[in-house]
Amino acid sequence: MKRLFAALIFALATTPLHASDALKAVVTSYLDIQAHLAGDKLDGIKPAAQTIGQQAARMGATGEALVKAAKGVEQAADLNAAREAFGALSDAVIAAGNAEKWKDAPDVRVAYCPMVKKSWLQKEETIRNPYYGGSMLTCGEFKKK
């Protein structure tokens, strides 16, 4: 009985999540990173990036780009490096959302910074630019998903 239970637990733990469930968890952690960067804060970014990597890994091959991009954010040594890595993470999350037609994240919006020529996701109605923060916090515009 213990072996059967252990085998069942192993199977559940190693079975890829339905992509929508994993993407929902990825977007939640991604938005946490976006808020930290818009607030010029590095603290709290690494755990959120780790969560993205873990959830994306459970998506199988479709999550590989997310895993790689999350690792870049996780390894960022300073705010500038985190912002640079966030660009790749944004591209990967937006691509994954587009592939699923945003079924589990309909309330996020795509924003674009013309200064760095990069997009990001956010929920707020007012632009909160994660690439600059500070005096450039509201630089950017919303785009269609």
HELIX and SHEET records of a PDB file:
HELIX    1   1 LYS A    2  THR A   14  1                                  13    
HELIX    2   2 ALA A   19  ALA A   38  1                                  20    
HELIX    3   3 ILE A   45  ALA A   57  1                                  13    
HELIX    4   4 GLY A   60  GLY A   63  5                                   4    
HELIX    5   5 GLU A   64  GLU A   74  1                                  11    
HELIX    6   6 LEU A   79  ALA A   99  1                                  21    
HELIX    7   7 GLY A  134  MET A  136  5                                   3    
SHEET    1   A 3 LYS A 118  GLN A 122  0                                        
SHEET    2   A 3 ARG A 109  CYS A 113 -1                                        
SHEET    3   A 3 GLU A 141  LYS A 143 -1                                        
END                                                                             
